[in-house]
Amino acid sequence: MDHRFCIAPMMEWTDRHCRFFHRLLTRRARIYTEMITTGAVLHGDRARLLAYDTAEHPLALQLGGCDPRQLAQCARIGAELGYDEINLNVGCPSDRVQEGRFGACLMAEPVLVGDCVAAMKAAVDIPVTVKCRIGIDSQDPDEALESFTGAIAHAGADALIVHARKAWLEGLSPRENRDIPPLDYDRVYRLKSAHRDLTIVLNGGIADLDDVGRHLERADGVMMGRVAYQEPWRLLAVDPLLFGESAPHRTARQAAEALIPYIERELARGTRRSRVTCSACSAGCRGRAPSAGILRRLRSSPTPMSPHFALHSLSCRITSWRAPPPDLATVRRLLRSST
């Protein structure tokens, strides 16, 4: 179980299309699903919610819940479907999650979280891990995180992923909770020093692979979040720099070409065009997709496009062409004409 480099679970971002796209950039990163609640797994459209491509391995299923029995059931389902890890979300601060009594509010109930971990460990043979914050609201991070870690370690958790910020459940929105509470990396380093037998993965504010390298000197692994989605071309350096292996593709442009057959397959299966292309291609293009005029200038420009723009601008165009959209052969031709 290698957690040296992980890509964070991100609601409405890391769906199966985005994860496939990331896997074109790194073979070795550990990838996580969006959080899926136990209620959705047990009573929802399981085939759709838990679908993934075999290329996504190693792949972790992140669950949201607080009932040990239900979490054990869901963990068993995930293991039977071939997931490589079950992760419990104890870090999400949204109001909806709090109303369901899961996510970050569970940091106030370490004994219950320990019971949840123990139940999942008894149900499956794959690793069971937890993702949390350093504390919530007025908790003292030293006391809260130590108590929490002791409970999940005693229950047999295989790893703890720590977002090195508090979560303020009152007064801050989920978006504000990603930026306003200060980062406290030293608290995570101290946690690792105190729990040498437990895999500790650091998350929060990871901007590039230089950051990753520095944190790996003090923690077992690093989890990258928004940068992996907004600037995914950085992932091309993960395998060479962290694992001593070649990247799946030499350039971001080659990775973009490799994405097109996947889009074709998904469209043939009936996946909505906007769904697959927005998920797999809009990473790094959070703003408006490039206009047709920009594309024409890019085609005629003697200056090569940056890896970031080459990977996403042409792919994102799939989502914004108006009827009739170009066929995928045209997309390929536009992509190749930029080389």
Buried (B, 14 or more C-beta within 10 A) or exposed (E): EBBBBBBBBBBEBBBBBBBBBBBBBBBBBBBBBBBBBBBBBEEEEBEEBBEBBEEBBBBBBBBBBBBBEBBBBBBBBBBEEBBBBBBBBBBBBBEEBBEBBBBBBBBBBBEBBBBBBBBBBBBBEBBBBBBBBBBBBEBEBEEBBBBBBBBBBEBEBBBBBBBBBBBBBEEBEBEEBBEEBEBBBEBBBBBBEEBEEBBBBBBBBBEEBEBBEEBBEBBBBBBBBBBBBBBBBBBBBBBEBBBEEEBBBEBBBBBBBBBBEBBBEBBEEEBEBEEBBBBBBBBBBEEEBBEEEEBEEBEEEEEEBEBBBBBBBBBBBBBBBEEEBEEBEEBBEBBEEBE
